[in-house]
Structure formats: structure tokens, C-alpha cells
Amino acid sequence: MSIITGMKKAIKIDAHNRTITEVEVDGLTDMQAVVEGNIEVATEIVFKKQTESVYVNEEGLFEPHNDWFVWKGAHQPFKGNGLVIGFKPSTGDSCSTKMTVADVQNFVKFVDASKVAEIAEMV
């Protein structure tokens, strides 16, 4: 993963406050601040012919809070905050997202630990 510096439009999924907002990030440090830890790709989708990556805290499952979100079509629920940002597979660089807050709202549902347990029982 290569993260070129320079301001990029991204979308923050704030599981703690159950909000989705547009943010600007400038490199790895900003991305880690949004997810409150080291980032890892949780899932990717193609949106408007661009790959969009959803990042989460790679150690989020160890956090004491019970703030979760589900990304429609992803393989599991995610604990903590998320960050949606564009990705260029040809170069490995991140870029501004093409998604809007409204687009992300269509993919995200905030859930609590009891709902996560219910989802786990279904698989």
C-alpha cells in the first residue's frame, strides 16, 4: 500500500457517534487518526469505476467499546471507526473518494454488540 501525501477527500464512519461525515486526510497519520489506530483494509468495492477502500483499526476488536458498523456485502461487522477513500490499483496509491456521505449511508448500518452476536450465529 502506498499512500501519497496531499489532501484527499474521504468519508469517516464514526461508529462511536453513529455519524458519517466527509473529511480530508493527508497521508497515513491522518488516516490512522480517523480509525484511531493502525489501518487495515476491511473491504473494497468498485464505485463509479473507481476502487474504494474501507479502512478500519487493525486492532479494533481489542478495544473496550462496543461501537460497530456493518458494510453491506462485507464479510463481517467492523468494530470502531471506518474510513472510505479511493484507491488506484495500477499504482497502489490512495486518492480522493468518489463516494458521498449519502452513498456511504446506503452501505453502512450501525449496530451494537447484541446484533453482532446475532450476525455471528447466522454463519
GROMACS elastic network, one bead per residue, 0.5 to 0.9 nm:
[ bonds ]
;  ai    aj funct       b0    kb
    1    92     6  0.55687   500
    1    93     6  0.68515   500
    1    94     6  0.82805   500
    2    91     6  0.80074   500
    2    92     6  0.53503   500
    2    94     6  0.69608   500
    3    26     6  0.88486   500
    3    27     6  0.58194   500
    3    28     6  0.64666   500
    3    92     6  0.77692   500
    3    93     6  0.53016   500
    3    94     6  0.54547   500
    3    95     6  0.84668   500
    4    26     6  0.81130   500
    4    27     6  0.62377   500
    4    28     6  0.85498   500
    4    93     6  0.61504   500
    4    94     6  0.66810   500
    4    95     6  0.82488   500
    5     8     6  0.84883   500
    5    25     6  0.86739   500
    5    26     6  0.53227   500
    5    28     6  0.81002   500
    6    25     6  0.77988   500
    6    26     6  0.50507   500
    6    27     6  0.68609   500
    7    24     6  0.59422   500
    7    25     6  0.54147   500
    7    27     6  0.77070   500
    7    95     6  0.88766   500
    7    96     6  0.81921   500
    8    23     6  0.83166   500
    8    24     6  0.53386   500
    8    25     6  0.53745   500
    8    26     6  0.63323   500
    8    27     6  0.84569   500
    8    85     6  0.79746   500
    8    86     6  0.87927   500
    8    94     6  0.82905   500
    8    95     6  0.60342   500
    8    97     6  0.76393   500
    9    22     6  0.70309   500
    9    23     6  0.60486   500
    9    25     6  0.66772   500
    9    85     6  0.71412   500
    9    86     6  0.85765   500
    9    95     6  0.77091   500
    9    97     6  0.57854   500
    9    98     6  0.83574   500
   10    21     6  0.85978   500
   10    22     6  0.58894   500
   10    23     6  0.52911   500
   10    24     6  0.57365   500
   10    25     6  0.67923   500
   10    83     6  0.67683   500
   10    84     6  0.55734   500
   10    86     6  0.77290   500
   10    95     6  0.86446   500
   10    96     6  0.61236   500
   10    97     6  0.55238   500
   10    98     6  0.86102   500
   10    99     6  0.81932   500
   10   100     6  0.87331   500
   11    20     6  0.68641   500
   11    21     6  0.56685   500
   11    23     6  0.57065   500
   11    24     6  0.81240   500
   11    82     6  0.82513   500
   11    83     6  0.56655   500
   11    84     6  0.50023   500
   11    85     6  0.67696   500
   11    97     6  0.76087   500
   11    99     6  0.77718   500
   11   100     6  0.73977   500
   11   101     6  0.66468   500
   11   104     6  0.77117   500
   12    19     6  0.80875   500
   12    20     6  0.56133   500
   12    21     6  0.53104   500
   12    22     6  0.61526   500
   12    23     6  0.64090   500
   12    34     6  0.68815   500
   12    35     6  0.82794   500
   12    81     6  0.72897   500
   12    82     6  0.59368   500
   12    84     6  0.65603   500
   12   101     6  0.86997   500
   13    16     6  0.89653   500
   13    18     6  0.75144   500
   13    19     6  0.62963   500
   13    21     6  0.69045   500
   13    34     6  0.86933   500
   13    35     6  0.86061   500
   13    69     6  0.82583   500
   13    80     6  0.86191   500
   13    81     6  0.54342   500
   13    83     6  0.59372   500
   13    84     6  0.77972   500
   13   104     6  0.83930   500
   13   108     6  0.82521   500
   14    17     6  0.56729   500
   14    18     6  0.54753   500
   14    19     6  0.51752   500
   14    20     6  0.59979   500
   14    21     6  0.79382   500
   14    34     6  0.84103   500
   14    35     6  0.84232   500
   14    67     6  0.88719   500
   14    69     6  0.88885   500
   14    80     6  0.73887   500
   14    82     6  0.66772   500
   14    83     6  0.86347   500
   15    19     6  0.68403   500
   15    20     6  0.85420   500
   15    67     6  0.52566   500
   15    68     6  0.57582   500
   15    69     6  0.62899   500
   15    79     6  0.77042   500
   15    80     6  0.54544   500
   15    81     6  0.50672   500
   15    82     6  0.76468   500
   15   110     6  0.66517   500
   15   111     6  0.85816   500
   16    19     6  0.80417   500
   16    65     6  0.82861   500
   16    66     6  0.83820   500
   16    67     6  0.54566   500
   16    68     6  0.80111   500
   16    80     6  0.68759   500
   16    81     6  0.71898   500
   17    20     6  0.88939   500
   17    67     6  0.85703   500
   18    67     6  0.83901   500
   18    69     6  0.86249   500
   18   109     6  0.89121   500
   18   110     6  0.63733   500
   19   110     6  0.89226   500
   20   101     6  0.62207   500
   20   102     6  0.86024   500
   20   104     6  0.75637   500
   20   105     6  0.70636   500
   20   108     6  0.89729   500
   21   100     6  0.88135   500
   21   101     6  0.60116   500
   22   100     6  0.75307   500
   22   101     6  0.64039   500
   24    30     6  0.84299   500
   24    96     6  0.86767   500
   25    28     6  0.82145   500
   25    29     6  0.84633   500
   25    30     6  0.52562   500
   25    31     6  0.62014   500
   25    34     6  0.87042   500
   26    29     6  0.75227   500
   26    30     6  0.57893   500
   26    31     6  0.75883   500
   27    30     6  0.57539   500
   27    31     6  0.64352   500
   27    32     6  0.88666   500
   27    94     6  0.87420   500
   28    31     6  0.50343   500
   28    32     6  0.60718   500
   28    33     6  0.85564   500
   28    38     6  0.89650   500
   28    39     6  0.83364   500
   29    32     6  0.51882   500
   29    33     6  0.62209   500
   29    34     6  0.88573   500
   30    33     6  0.50408   500
   30    34     6  0.64528   500
   31    34     6  0.53013   500
   31    35     6  0.66557   500
   31    36     6  0.84683   500
   31    37     6  0.87698   500
   31    38     6  0.86008   500
   31    39     6  0.72783   500
   31    55     6  0.84083   500
   31    83     6  0.73051   500
   32    35     6  0.52942   500
   32    36     6  0.56330   500
   32    37     6  0.51725   500
   32    38     6  0.55385   500
   32    39     6  0.57982   500
   32    56     6  0.86232   500
   32    57     6  0.75684   500
   33    37     6  0.66010   500
   33    38     6  0.86257   500
   34    37     6  0.80453   500
   34    56     6  0.88578   500
   34    81     6  0.70154   500
   34    82     6  0.73482   500
   34    83     6  0.68400   500
   35    38     6  0.75910   500
   35    39     6  0.69348   500
   35    55     6  0.74876   500
   35    56     6  0.56087   500
   35    57     6  0.53309   500
   35    60     6  0.86990   500
   35    80     6  0.70701   500
   35    82     6  0.55961   500
   35    83     6  0.66736   500
   36    39     6  0.84643   500
   36    56     6  0.84734   500
   36    57     6  0.63742   500
   36    60     6  0.85064   500
   36    80     6  0.81305   500
   36    81     6  0.73173   500
   37    56     6  0.81240   500
   37    57     6  0.50026   500
   37    58     6  0.71092   500
   37    59     6  0.72093   500
   37    60     6  0.77493   500
   38    56     6  0.79540   500
   38    57     6  0.53460   500
   38    58     6  0.57465   500
   38    59     6  0.73243   500
   39    55     6  0.58987   500
   39    56     6  0.55166   500
   39    58     6  0.55991   500
   39    59     6  0.86580   500
   40    54     6  0.84046   500
   40    55     6  0.53584   500
   40    56     6  0.56563   500
   40    57     6  0.62979   500
   40    58     6  0.53077   500
   41    44     6  0.74847   500
   41    53     6  0.64145   500
   41    54     6  0.58014   500
   41    56     6  0.65180   500
   41    57     6  0.88514   500
   41    58     6  0.83600   500
   42    53     6  0.75898   500
   42    54     6  0.55731   500
   42    55     6  0.54183   500
   42    56     6  0.61319   500
   42    57     6  0.89759   500
   42    58     6  0.86733   500
   42    74     6  0.79801   500
   42    75     6  0.87285   500
   42    76     6  0.88809   500
   42    78     6  0.78755   500
   42    82     6  0.86917   500
   43    52     6  0.85671   500
   43    53     6  0.61518   500
   43    54     6  0.54088   500
   43    55     6  0.74066   500
   43    71     6  0.83373   500
   43    73     6  0.89018   500
   43    74     6  0.62193   500
   43    75     6  0.80209   500
   44    51     6  0.66535   500
   44    52     6  0.55290   500
   44    54     6  0.60492   500
   44    55     6  0.89312   500
   44    74     6  0.84880   500
   45    50     6  0.81907   500
   45    51     6  0.56845   500
   45    52     6  0.53601   500
   45    53     6  0.67566   500
   45    54     6  0.84471   500
   46    49     6  0.58808   500
   46    50     6  0.52873   500
   46    52     6  0.59596   500
   46    53     6  0.88442   500
   47    50     6  0.52854   500
   47    51     6  0.62684   500
   47    52     6  0.66091   500
   47    98     6  0.72700   500
   47    99     6  0.73672   500
   48    51     6  0.83547   500
   48    98     6  0.71148   500
   48    99     6  0.84082   500
   50    86     6  0.68724   500
   50    87     6  0.72203   500
   50    88     6  0.74839   500
   50    97     6  0.83085   500
   50    98     6  0.74475   500
   51    85     6  0.87041   500
   51    86     6  0.58897   500
   51    87     6  0.53164   500
   51    88     6  0.66717   500
   51    89     6  0.75174   500
   51    97     6  0.87148   500
   52    84     6  0.65637   500
   52    85     6  0.56615   500
   52    87     6  0.56731   500
   52    88     6  0.86937   500
   52    97     6  0.66357   500
   52    98     6  0.79602   500
   52    99     6  0.81888   500
   53    83     6  0.79126   500
   53    84     6  0.56039   500
   53    85     6  0.55164   500
   53    86     6  0.59990   500
   53    87     6  0.63246   500
   53    94     6  0.87103   500
   53    97     6  0.87813   500
   54    71     6  0.88735   500
   54    82     6  0.64129   500
   54    83     6  0.54717   500
   54    85     6  0.67339   500
   54    86     6  0.88433   500
   55    58     6  0.85929   500
   55    81     6  0.85356   500
   55    82     6  0.54707   500
   55    83     6  0.50391   500
   55    84     6  0.64216   500
   55    85     6  0.80782   500
   56    59     6  0.85623   500
   56    60     6  0.73577   500
   56    78     6  0.73858   500
   56    79     6  0.79340   500
   56    80     6  0.72012   500
   56    81     6  0.62065   500
   56    83     6  0.66023   500
   57    61     6  0.83745   500
   57    78     6  0.89935   500
   57    79     6  0.81060   500
   57    80     6  0.71243   500
   57    81     6  0.73023   500
   57    82     6  0.75912   500
   58    61     6  0.78446   500
   59    62     6  0.57063   500
   59    63     6  0.72467   500
   60    63     6  0.53015   500
   60    64     6  0.88423   500
   60    78     6  0.78975   500
   60    79     6  0.55688   500
   60    80     6  0.59746   500
   60    81     6  0.85322   500
   61    64     6  0.82561   500
   61    78     6  0.80162   500
   61    79     6  0.59154   500
   61    80     6  0.80906   500
   62    65     6  0.88698   500
   62    79     6  0.89591   500
   63    66     6  0.81171   500
   63    79     6  0.81290   500
   63    80     6  0.80196   500
   65    68     6  0.88857   500
   65    79     6  0.83747   500
   65    80     6  0.78426   500
   66    79     6  0.71578   500
   66    80     6  0.78387   500
   66   111     6  0.88806   500
   66   112     6  0.62062   500
   66   113     6  0.58177   500
   67    78     6  0.86020   500
   67    79     6  0.58183   500
   67    80     6  0.54604   500
   67    81     6  0.80858   500
   67   110     6  0.78051   500
   67   111     6  0.71264   500
   67   112     6  0.60748   500
   67   113     6  0.74989   500
   68    77     6  0.66798   500
   68    78     6  0.54850   500
   68    80     6  0.56149   500
   68    81     6  0.78208   500
   68   109     6  0.86698   500
   68   110     6  0.59304   500
   68   111     6  0.53302   500
   68   112     6  0.59077   500
   68   113     6  0.72574   500
   68   116     6  0.78883   500
   69    77     6  0.58018   500
   69    78     6  0.53928   500
   69    79     6  0.65069   500
   69    80     6  0.74707   500
   69    81     6  0.80323   500
   69    82     6  0.84274   500
   69   108     6  0.64926   500
   69   109     6  0.55714   500
   69   111     6  0.55272   500
   69   112     6  0.80895   500
   70    73     6  0.86143   500
   70    74     6  0.74420   500
   70    76     6  0.70767   500
   70    78     6  0.61959   500
   70    79     6  0.88839   500
   70   107     6  0.79489   500
   70   108     6  0.56078   500
   70   109     6  0.52250   500
   70   110     6  0.63207   500
   70   111     6  0.71268   500
   70   116     6  0.89081   500
   71    74     6  0.54596   500
   71    75     6  0.85252   500
   71    76     6  0.80147   500
   71    77     6  0.70157   500
   71    78     6  0.79980   500
   71   104     6  0.88845   500
   71   107     6  0.53834   500
   71   109     6  0.67654   500
   71   110     6  0.89917   500
   72    75     6  0.88689   500
   72   106     6  0.81761   500
   72   108     6  0.63134   500
   72   109     6  0.79052   500
   73    76     6  0.86622   500
   73   107     6  0.82351   500
   74    77     6  0.75738   500
   76   116     6  0.88943   500
   76   119     6  0.84576   500
   76   120     6  0.84913   500
   77   111     6  0.85325   500
   77   116     6  0.67635   500
   77   119     6  0.82756   500
   78    81     6  0.80910   500
   78    82     6  0.81304   500
   79    82     6  0.86271   500
   84    97     6  0.69198   500
   84    99     6  0.81688   500
   84   104     6  0.82836   500
   85    94     6  0.68414   500
   85    95     6  0.65554   500
   85    96     6  0.59239   500
   85    98     6  0.81502   500
   85    99     6  0.83514   500
   86    93     6  0.85738   500
   86    94     6  0.55565   500
   86    96     6  0.52164   500
   86    98     6  0.69627   500
   86    99     6  0.85850   500
   87    90     6  0.89723   500
   87    91     6  0.86848   500
   87    92     6  0.68347   500
   87    93     6  0.59204   500
   87    95     6  0.56248   500
   87    96     6  0.80590   500
   87    97     6  0.80127   500
   88    91     6  0.56788   500
   88    92     6  0.54444   500
   88    93     6  0.53739   500
   88    94     6  0.61280   500
   88    95     6  0.70033   500
   89    92     6  0.50054   500
   89    93     6  0.73025   500
   89    94     6  0.88960   500
   90    93     6  0.81598   500
   91    94     6  0.87706   500
   94    97     6  0.87957   500
   96    99     6  0.88664   500
   97   100     6  0.79215   500
   99   102     6  0.79819   500
   99   103     6  0.57058   500
   99   104     6  0.67022   500
  100   103     6  0.50376   500
  100   104     6  0.63765   500
  100   105     6  0.86012   500
  101   104     6  0.52203   500
  101   105     6  0.61485   500
  101   106     6  0.88410   500
  102   106     6  0.65519   500
  103   106     6  0.53472   500
  103   107     6  0.70221   500
  104   107     6  0.51659   500
  104   108     6  0.62157   500
  105   108     6  0.52654   500
  105   109     6  0.75737   500
  106   109     6  0.81960   500
  111   114     6  0.80375   500
  111   115     6  0.59650   500
  111   116     6  0.69544   500
  112   115     6  0.55298   500
  112   116     6  0.64795   500
  112   117     6  0.89207   500
  113   117     6  0.62178   500
  113   118     6  0.86514   500
  114   117     6  0.51051   500
  114   118     6  0.63190   500
  114   119     6  0.87641   500
  115   119     6  0.62016   500
  115   120     6  0.85870   500
  116   119     6  0.50365   500
  116   120     6  0.61727   500
  116   121     6  0.87183   500
  117   120     6  0.50204   500
  117   121     6  0.63371   500
  117   122     6  0.89340   500
  118   121     6  0.52042   500
  118   122     6  0.66931   500
  119   122     6  0.52909   500
  119   123     6  0.70957   500
  120   123     6  0.56500   500
